[in-house]
Amino acid sequence: MFREALTAALLVISGCALDVSYSDSHYACDPRAAVCPSGYSCSSEGFCETRITPLVDGGDPADVALLDDGALPPDAPPGTPDARPRPDAATPPPDANAPPPPDAAVLPDANVPPQVVTLVASRDTQLYSPNPTFNFGDFAEIMCASDAAVDSPLLFGFSLTSIPSGATVESAILHVTTSTNALTSGQVSVYQLLEDWTEGTLDGMPGVASYNQRKTSTNWSTAGAKPPSRASSAAATFVPNVTNTTFDVTLPKALVQGWVSNAGSNFGLVMTCSFNQDVAFYTRASLSSRQPRLTVTYRP
């Protein structure tokens, strides 16, 4: 009676309209090929049997009905894979010592602090149009001036060989200190030099670099280191309008990055003044506290 009641209940739930009897662990269906309870199909022998979907290419046995503990139903056909996980099938942990794949990107270590280096000018001088063949490489003070009679730009150079060529520049600041002359108006413009030059060791005598020549027997492309001897656009501007004061001038990091990556392009800087203005700066020949300096922050 219990089996008959269970059979009747299953038929009501599945909505089947056929006679099914339970015998020898099977539901018998009549007529054949009729609808069996959910999860069963009528076999050629006239039994409602569990539907088993064979595994294909290592796929998951999605249609296999499992018991609560993961075992196969008792009437599953022989040879059906056991879907229960096995301890020996666990995926081994990744090898922490294994090298990265060849195309893996190497990211900078964010924990490595940036390096900061301050460099004293390796060369500096002024060019002076009233004496276009004179050199002033030994002066302790040099004056930037511009008016109808005088054109006197200033040259500064810095050696960056202490910075690795593969380093990434994060900032660059030029420090220059005024002496007894300062601007009363206008500004100083800073340009990238595009031609190499010799500092010289003279104090107002014929030699190089001069207003006409950047090296012995080598003229500037344009006298006075004007374009194309220098860039046509200023890299920075500032207003040194106080005497005996150090001014910090932020330079484009791309400019200094170019010098670091390609030392052969590092020809330094040239400063010019607004018309009818003049300002004097201390040079590397002066006291250490007054020398022109360049502070570079970079990551190796």
N, C-alpha and C positions, 0 to 999 in steps of 0.2 A: 504493500500500500504506500509506503514512503517513497519508493522509486516512482510509482505512477503519479503521485502528487507532485514530485519534483519535475517530472517530465512535463506534466500539464502546465506548471508554473513557467518553465522555460519557453514553452510554445506561446504562452500569452505575452511574455515580455518581448520575444523576437517578432511577434506578429505572423508566425507561420500558420498556414492553413493546410496541414497534412497530418497524417497519423504517424507518430513516432513512438517507438517503444524502446526500453532500455534493456540490453542483454549483453552479458559478458563484457562489461566496461565500454559498450558502444551504444549509441542511439541508432536504431534501425529506422530508415526512412522509406516511405511508400507513398506515392510512386517514386522511382529513382529519378535523379536529376531535379528533385523538388527542392524547396527552400528548407534549409536546416536552421537550427538556432544560431545566433550570432557567433562567429568564430569557427563555424563548422561548415563542411560541404559534403554533399552526398557522393560517396564513392561508387565505383562500378560494381562493388559487392553489395550495395544497398545499405551502407552505413554512413551515418553522419560522423565525419572524421575531422580532426583539427587540421586547419590549413597551415602548411609549412612552406615558407618561401626559402628556397635554397640560396646559399651565399654565392655572390658573383663577384669575382675579382677582389676578394677580401673585404666585401661590403659588410655592413652591420646587419644582423638578423632582425630587421625591423618588424617583420610580421610574425615572429616566433613568440607564442604566448609563454611567459615565464611565471613561475610561482613566486611568492613573496621573497624567498631566499635566493632568487636568480636561477634556480634549476629549471630544466625543461619539463613540460607537462609529462605525466606518466605514459601517455599514449603517443608521444612523438616518435616518428619513424626512426629505426636504428641508423646510426651514422650521423645524426644531426649534431653539429658542433655544440659543445657546452658553452653557453654565453656567460657563465660566471667568471669574474676576473680571477686570474691566477697570480700568485706572488711573483713568480719568475717572469711574468710578462710586463712588469713595471718598467717605465722608461728610465734609463740610467741618468743620473744628474749630469749636467754639462761639465766638461773638463775646464776648470778655472785656469789651467795653465796652457790651454790650447791657444795658438796664435790667432789673431783676427783674420778674417778673409782678406785676400789681396786688395780688394777694392774698398775696404772699410776706410772711412774718413778718419784722419787723426785730428782730433779736436784739441785746441790749446787747453792746458790745465788751468782752470780758473783759480786754483788755489795758489798758483805761483805769483807772487807779488810783482808788480812792474818795477823795472830798474830805472834809476834816475842818475844822470851824469851831467855835471856842469863843466863845460870846456872853456878855457880862456882862448881868446882869439889867437890864431897861429900866424896871422899877418894883418896889417892895417896900414893905410896911408891916405893921403888926399891928392886930388888932381887940381891943378891951379892954372886957369887959362891965361893970366897975365905972364906967366913963365911956363909955357907949354912943354918945355923939355926938362923941367926940374923935377927932382924926386924928394919926397918928404917922409920916407920910410922910417927915419930915426926920431921923428917928433914925438914928444910925450903928450901933446895936445894937437888935435887937427880940427880945422874949422870948415863947416859947411856954409857956403855963401852963394847968393844969387842976386845979381843986379845987372844993370846995363854994361858994366865994365868987368865984372867978375863972375866966373862960373867955376865953382869949387865943390865937386862931389866928393864923398868919402867912401873908401873901400874897406870892407871887413871880410876876413876869411876864417873858417874854423875847420880843423881836422876832425873827422868823425870815425877814424879807423878803430877806435876803442869800442865802437858799437858793432855787433855782428851784422854782416850784410843781409842776413835773413830776418833780422828783427823787425817788429812792427812798431812804428812810431805812434805814440798816443798824444804827445803834445810837444811843442818847442817854443821856448821863450827867450828872446834876445834881451840882454841887460846892457844898457849903455849909460854912462854917467857924464853929466854936463860939467863943465869947468866954470870959468868966469863969464861966459857969454851964453845967453838963452834967447829964445824967440820972444818977440813982443806981440806977434800975431802969426797967422798962418800955421803951417805944419811941416813936418819932415816926412818924406815918402821913402819907402824901402823897396828896392827892386832886386830881383834875382839877376846876378851876372851870368852871361852866357858865353863869356870868353875868359880864358885863363890870364893871369897877370903875375908879375914879380913885385914883391913888397919893396925891395931896395933897402939901403942902409944909410941914405944921405939925409941931410937936414937943410934942404933948400939949395941943392946944387944939381947940375945936369946929370941925369941918370934915369933909370926906369924902376917902377912904373911912373909914367908922366902923363900929362894931359894928352899928348900925341901918341905915345907908344905904351903898350901893355907889357911888352918884353923887349929885350935888346933886338933892334932891327925889325920889330914886329909892331905895326900900327894897330890901334883899335879900329874896328870896322867903321866906327864913327868916333871922332875925337871926343874926349871927355866921357867915354864909356856910355854914350847915348845909344838908343836902339839902332841897329840890332845887336850891339855889344851887350845890351841888357834887355830884359823883358820890357814890353811896351806898357804893361799894366802893373801897378804897384801891388806887392804882396801884402803890405801893411802900411799904416800911417800912424803917427803919434805926434803929440804936442809937447816938446821939451821946453817949457816956458819958465823953468825955475833953475837957477844956477846951483852947482854942487849938489846935484840930486840924481839918483839912479832911476831910470825909467825902464819899465818892463814892457816889452813889445811882443805880443803873441804873433807867431809866424804860422802860416798854413802848414799843418802837419804833412800834407802831400808834398810840399816843397822839400822839407827835410827828409821825408821818406825816400824821395828820389835820390838824394845825396847818399843815403845809407845803402840803398839797393844798388846804386851805380856810382861808385866813388869818382869815376872819371867825369861825372857831370857837376861835381862840386867846385864851383868857381867863386862862391861866396856871395856877398851882398854889396849894393851900392846905395848910398843915401843922398837925396837931394833936398834942397830947401825951397820954400815958397819964395817968389820974387821979392826982392828988397828985404830979405831976412838973412840972418846968420846965427849960427849956434856952434859952440865948440865942445868937443868931447875928449875925454882922456883916452889914451891908447894903451896897448899892451906894454909899452915902454914906461908906463907910469906905475904908481904903487899898486900892489895887488888888489886892494879893496876898490880901486877905480877902473880896473881893466875891463874891457868889453868881454862879455861871457855869453855862452849859449847853454841853456838848460834843456836837456832832452829827456823825456819820459818814454820808455819803450818796453816792450815784452820780447824776450829772446826768441 
